[in-house]
Amino acid sequence: MPITLSPEKRAFVEREIAAGAFRSETDAVERALTFYERHLQHIRAAIEEAELEIVAGKGATLTADEHLALIRANVAKNP
C-alpha cells in the first residue's frame, strides 16, 4: 500500500532513520500505527469506564478549568 507523507513528515522520518530510531520507512509507519492503536484502546477503555461510572451514579461535575487540568495531567502521564 503506497503511503504519501507531507514533506515535513518525510523529513522527520528520514532524520529519525539516520539517527537510528527507525530501521526503515516501513518500521516508522508500523511503530506509529502501533502507538496509535494502543492510544485508541486506552481512550476507548477510559470512555467505557466513565460511562459505567455515570450509570452507577458516580459521575462528578467539573468546571472547564478542572477538566482541562485533568486532561493535561493525563497527557503528561501517558505521552
N, C-alpha and C positions, 0 to 999 in steps of 0.2 A: 504494500500500500504506500504510494508516494505521499510524502508529507512536505508541505512548504512552510518554512518558518519566516517570520519577519527578519529583515536584515539585523535588527538588534538581537533577536533570539539566536539567530545563526552565529553571530559574532560571540555571544555568550557561550554557546555550546563549544565552539572552536577553541575559545580561551580555556575552558574547563578541560577539554580533551588534552590540550597542550600542557596544562598544569597537572594532568594525571588524575583528575576527578572522575572522568569517564574514559572507557576504552574506545568508544565509538559513538557516532550519532545515534545508532540504534540503542546502545546502552543508556544514553542520556534520556531518550524518549521513554524507554521501558521503565527507568527509575522514576521519571516524572509521573508516569501513569500509575505506578505502584504507590507512590506517595499520595497522589490524588485519590486513589481508591481507598486507601486507609483513612484519609481525612474525611472522605464522604461517609464511610462506615461509622466513624466517630460522631459525625454530625447527626446522622440518622439515629444512632443509638441515644444520643442526648435528647433529640426531639421526642423519641418514643418514651424515654424516662420522664421527661417533662409532662407529656400528655397523660401518662399514668398517674403522676403526682396530682395533676389538676383534677382528674376524675376522682381521685381519693380525697379531694378537698385539701390538699397540701400546698396549693398554689400560693404564691406571695405577690404582693403588689409592690412594684419597684418604680422609682422615679426614673426618668430618662437618664439622668446622670449616674444613678446606681446601676442601671442596666449596662450602660457604656463601660463603667468601671469593671463589671464582671466580665464583659467581653474582652476587654484589654488584658485582664488577669489570665483568662483562659488562653488567649493567643500567646501570652508570654510563657505559659507553661507548656503549650503544645505548638511550637513554631512549625 
